[in-house]
Amino acid sequence: MLGKTANGLFWMYRSLERAENTTRLIETGQRIALTRLAAADDEWRSIMLTAGVLSGYEAANDDIAKDQVIDWMLRSKDNHSSVMTSIASARQNARMVRTALTTEVWEATNSTYMTCKDLLARKVNERDLPQTLGAIRQRTSLVRGTTHGTMLRNDIYDFARIGTFLERADNTARILDVKYYVLLPSVMSVGSSIDNVQWETILRSVSARGGFRMAYGNSYDPRDIVQFLILDRRMPRSLAFCISKICDNLGYLTDDHGIRLPSFQMADQIRRQFLSHDIEAIFEYGLHEYIQKILSLIADLASQIEIDYRFYE
């Protein structure tokens, strides 16, 4: 199964993952802003930088204000990565590949769109924001659950998984990079209570706080956190986990079609060259430089997958 169907599935699941990740970023922004009231504008700027929507926001708005930022990230039609735009894109792609989906997956996707449309019909006030963000995540999780529970493990499922984990890996890398190197006030804050709060918030933003505490206890050592979010294959949002799953599904496609395409080789190279070292090697390389390289490789891999599987033919 190649071409437009693969493209539709790939972007359907990337869009769903992006919508969920955006809700996490908004929640993260609120948490950190509460600890840094004097620098709240900087925090929301960093949130939009993480999401890749800062330039679009600045082109449409004169200043950065929390309410405007949240509305931009949740509902704006001018923001191609807003939650509502992403959910609408996922539903549109699902309609394009309707016959490739089970009834349960289509109904869950359509229901997610209708629920989000209702929740985001008007500007969300601060009191209702936590409940709204949680409801959106529950709906996207429902689509993911029906996918796992009802879809045949074939090409369709492989492209759904590849799209999900490419988006997830990109998001985890961006959070690690931007939240620490842009948000941290100064080198004087390293090891301080502010530093610890920020690291805890980074874990919360990828739903990793509980898992980290099970693995490492209650101390927030930066090296342990980076180890957990980059190299720990038990953590479902770590870079190592995401790239490993991409390799698995590209491998299944390779077996099914009998051809080893460049995208599989690229994913395998990322896994072997960048995710098989210890954390000290990453810090020696430079965490910022390492993550920037990973982000570039993820983008290149996504483009190569589109070429290999003829998305636009």
Residue pairs with C-beta under 8 A, 6 or more apart in sequence:
1 100
1 154
1 155
1 156
1 159
2 309
2 310
2 313
3 309
3 310
3 311
3 313
4 96
4 311
4 312
4 313
5 96
5 97
5 100
5 156
6 155
6 159
6 309
6 310
6 311
7 306
7 309
7 311
7 312
8 93
8 94
8 96
8 97
8 100
9 93
9 97
9 100
9 156
9 159
9 160
9 163
10 159
10 160
10 162
10 163
10 305
10 306
10 311
11 89
11 90
11 93
11 163
12 89
12 90
12 93
12 94
12 97
12 109
12 160
12 163
13 90
13 147
13 159
13 160
13 161
13 163
13 164
13 167
14 163
14 164
14 166
14 167
15 86
15 87
15 89
15 90
15 93
16 86
16 87
16 90
16 109
16 112
16 140
16 143
16 144
16 164
17 140
17 163
17 164
17 167
17 168
17 171
18 81
18 86
18 167
18 171
19 83
19 86
19 87
19 90
19 116
19 136
19 140
20 136
20 137
20 140
20 141
21 51
21 167
21 168
21 171
22 51
22 73
22 74
22 81
22 82
22 83
22 86
23 83
23 133
23 136
23 137
24 137
24 205
24 206
24 207
25 47
25 50
25 51
25 73
25 175
25 205
26 47
26 70
26 73
26 74
26 129
26 133
27 130
27 133
27 204
27 205
28 47
28 175
28 179
28 201
28 202
28 204
28 205
29 43
29 44
29 47
29 66
29 69
29 70
30 129
31 201
31 204
32 43
32 183
32 197
32 198
32 201
33 40
33 43
33 44
33 66
35 194
35 197
35 198
36 42
36 43
36 185
36 194
39 185
40 66
41 64
41 65
42 183
43 183
44 64
44 65
44 66
44 69
45 54
45 64
46 178
46 179
46 182
46 183
47 69
47 73
48 54
48 57
48 69
48 72
48 73
49 178
49 182
50 174
50 175
50 178
50 179
51 73
51 81
51 174
52 81
52 174
53 72
53 73
53 79
53 81
53 82
56 78
56 79
56 80
57 64
57 69
57 72
57 79
60 72
60 76
60 78
61 68
61 72
67 123
67 126
70 124
70 129
71 123
71 124
72 79
72 82
73 79
73 81
73 82
73 83
74 82
74 83
74 84
74 120
74 124
74 132
75 82
75 83
75 84
75 120
75 123
75 124
76 82
76 84
76 85
77 84
77 85
79 85
83 116
83 120
83 136
84 116
84 117
84 120
87 112
87 113
87 116
87 117
87 136
87 140
88 113
90 109
90 112
90 113
90 143
91 109
91 110
91 112
91 113
94 101
94 105
94 106
94 109
94 110
97 156
98 106
100 156
101 109
101 151
101 156
102 146
102 150
102 151
104 146
104 149
104 150
105 143
105 146
105 147
105 150
105 151
107 146
108 139
108 142
108 143
108 145
108 146
109 143
111 139
111 142
112 139
112 140
112 142
112 143
115 135
115 136
115 139
116 136
116 139
119 132
119 135
119 136
120 132
124 132
144 164
147 157
147 160
151 157
151 160
153 252
154 256
155 253
155 256
157 249
158 249
158 250
158 252
158 253
159 249
159 309
161 245
161 246
161 249
162 246
162 249
162 250
162 305
165 242
165 243
165 245
165 246
165 249
166 242
166 246
166 298
166 301
166 302
166 305
168 237
168 242
169 239
169 242
169 243
169 246
169 294
169 298
170 295
170 298
170 299
171 206
171 237
172 206
172 229
172 237
172 238
172 239
172 242
173 239
173 291
173 294
173 295
173 298
174 295
175 202
175 205
175 206
176 202
176 226
176 229
176 230
176 287
176 291
177 287
177 288
177 291
177 292
177 295
179 198
179 201
179 202
179 205
180 198
180 199
180 202
180 222
180 287
181 287
181 288
183 198
184 190
184 195
184 198
185 194
189 195
190 222
195 222
196 220
199 220
199 222
199 225
200 209
200 220
202 225
202 229
203 209
203 212
203 220
203 225
203 228
203 229
206 229
206 237
207 237
208 228
208 229
208 235
208 237
211 228
211 234
211 235
212 224
212 225
212 228
215 228
215 232
215 234
216 224
216 228
223 279
223 283
226 279
226 282
226 283
226 287
227 279
228 235
228 238
229 235
229 237
229 238
229 239
230 238
230 239
230 240
230 275
230 279
230 282
231 238
231 239
231 240
231 275
231 278
231 279
231 282
232 238
232 240
232 241
233 240
233 241
233 244
234 241
235 241
239 275
239 294
240 271
240 275
243 267
243 270
243 271
243 275
244 271
244 275
246 267
246 301
247 264
247 267
247 268
247 271
250 261
250 263
250 264
250 267
250 305
251 264
253 264
253 309
254 260
254 261
254 264
261 308
261 309
262 304
262 307
262 308
263 301
263 304
263 305
263 307
263 308
263 309
266 297
266 300
266 301
266 304
267 301
270 294
270 297
270 298
270 301
274 290
274 293
274 294
274 297
282 290
305 311
306 312
